Amino acid sequence: MKKFYGDRVYVQSAGVKNDMEVDGFSVAVCKEIGVEIDRHRSRSFEEMQEWGDDLGQFDLIVALSPASQRQALELTRYHHLDVEYWPILDPTGLGETREAKLSAYRQARDQIRGRMLDRFGPPSETEAEPEKD
């Protein structure tokens, strides 16, 4: 989101569980399009609340799995914000070879990018999207 929309949006990455380390395949395929996520850290919804983030300060939660959608709906039942479910391919465990795994991760990356562009429009003029190979 930050790569495409810059400071126009405030984004926080959270999920059902805490996955502090970002998957190396995710890092590799995002780097291909100029998105650096190697230092990115995700936290759980619980951690967000423990660290003082108020879900009511957000306008939208985008859930990428049925489990995260269920938890987001439960956590937001007292807040006025939208929860959208984007069914995205889960590439973990797919592919036998490195190239097959990368292909699955690219497909998931491209699905997310497509959904972002459909939902939020073209990237900011100041944030140029690099050409795909």
C-alpha distance (Angstrom), angle and dihedral (degrees) to the residues before:
residue distance angle dihedral
M1 . . .
K2 3.79 . .
K3 3.80 91.6 .
F4 3.81 91.7 53.2
Y5 3.80 102.4 34.3
G6 3.80 105.6 22.2
D7 3.78 116.0 -166.8
R8 3.82 93.5 -11.9
V9 3.81 88.6 91.8
Y10 3.78 138.6 39.3
V11 3.78 110.3 -140.2
Q12 3.78 131.2 -173.5
S13 3.78 122.8 -176.1
A14 3.78 114.8 -140.0
G15 3.74 138.7 150.8
V16 3.76 147.7 173.8
K17 3.79 91.4 -79.2
N18 3.77 135.8 18.9
D19 3.79 112.1 -96.4
M20 3.77 99.2 176.9
E21 3.81 95.0 174.7
V22 3.78 118.2 63.4
D23 3.79 114.9 -133.5
G24 3.81 112.4 -102.5
F25 3.80 92.6 -131.4
S26 3.82 89.5 55.1
V27 3.79 89.8 50.7
A28 3.82 91.4 50.0
V29 3.81 97.9 49.1
C30 3.81 93.8 43.5
K31 3.79 90.4 50.4
E32 3.82 87.5 56.9
I33 3.82 88.9 67.0
G34 3.79 95.8 40.0
V35 3.80 97.7 -97.7
E36 3.80 113.4 132.1
I37 3.81 112.2 -154.6
D38 3.80 101.3 151.3
R39 3.83 91.2 108.7
H40 3.81 93.7 39.6
R41 3.78 117.1 121.1
S42 3.77 126.7 -166.7
R43 3.75 124.0 -155.2
S44 3.75 134.1 -164.5
F45 3.79 124.0 -101.8
E46 3.82 86.5 -111.6
E47 3.81 91.6 55.9
M48 3.79 90.9 49.1
Q49 3.78 89.9 57.1
E50 3.83 93.3 42.8
W51 3.83 90.2 51.8
G52 3.79 91.9 51.8
D53 3.80 102.8 -99.8
D54 3.78 108.8 145.7
L55 3.80 112.0 -147.8
G56 3.80 87.4 -149.7
Q57 3.82 89.6 71.1
F58 3.79 90.9 67.7
D59 3.80 127.0 80.6
L60 3.80 98.5 -158.5
I61 3.77 141.2 19.8
V62 3.79 116.6 -159.1
A63 3.79 111.8 -157.2
L64 3.79 118.0 -159.6
S65 3.80 97.6 -172.5
P66 3.80 134.9 39.4
A67 3.83 89.6 -116.3
S68 3.81 92.7 54.3
Q69 3.80 90.4 46.1
R70 3.81 91.4 53.4
Q71 3.80 92.2 48.5
A72 3.81 93.1 45.1
L73 3.80 91.3 51.4
E74 3.79 90.5 49.0
L75 3.80 93.5 48.3
T76 3.80 94.0 45.8
R77 3.77 100.2 47.0
Y78 3.82 88.5 105.5
H79 3.80 95.9 41.0
H80 3.77 129.3 74.7
L81 3.79 102.3 -126.5
D82 3.75 135.2 113.1
V83 3.79 125.1 -107.9
E84 3.79 116.8 -158.1
Y85 3.77 124.8 -172.2
W86 3.79 116.1 -145.9
P87 3.81 108.8 -170.9
I88 3.79 101.6 -141.3
L89 3.79 126.9 176.1
D90 3.82 111.6 -100.3
P91 3.81 101.7 -136.9
T92 3.80 96.9 -172.7
G93 3.76 110.4 116.2
L94 3.82 94.2 12.5
G95 3.79 122.6 123.5
E96 3.78 131.8 28.2
T97 3.79 99.6 -133.5
R98 3.79 130.4 49.0
E99 3.81 90.8 -109.2
A100 3.81 92.1 49.4
K101 3.81 90.2 50.5
L102 3.80 91.3 48.4
S103 3.79 89.4 50.0
A104 3.83 91.2 54.7
Y105 3.81 91.0 48.3
R106 3.80 90.9 48.5
Q107 3.79 89.5 52.7
A108 3.82 91.4 52.1
R109 3.83 91.1 45.5
D110 3.78 91.4 50.9
Q111 3.80 91.7 48.0
I112 3.80 90.7 53.9
R113 3.80 92.3 45.9
G114 3.81 90.7 49.1
R115 3.79 92.4 50.2
M116 3.82 91.3 48.8
L117 3.79 92.2 51.1
D118 3.82 91.8 46.5
R119 3.81 92.5 48.6
F120 3.80 102.4 37.2
G121 3.80 104.4 23.0
P122 3.79 131.3 -127.7
P123 3.81 119.9 -16.5
S124 3.78 121.2 -89.8
E125 3.78 113.7 -83.0
T126 3.80 89.7 -119.5
E127 3.80 91.5 53.8
A128 3.80 107.5 66.2
E129 3.77 117.8 -161.5
P130 3.81 111.9 -134.9
E131 3.76 120.5 -125.0
K132 3.81 117.5 -95.2
D133 3.78 117.7 -122.2
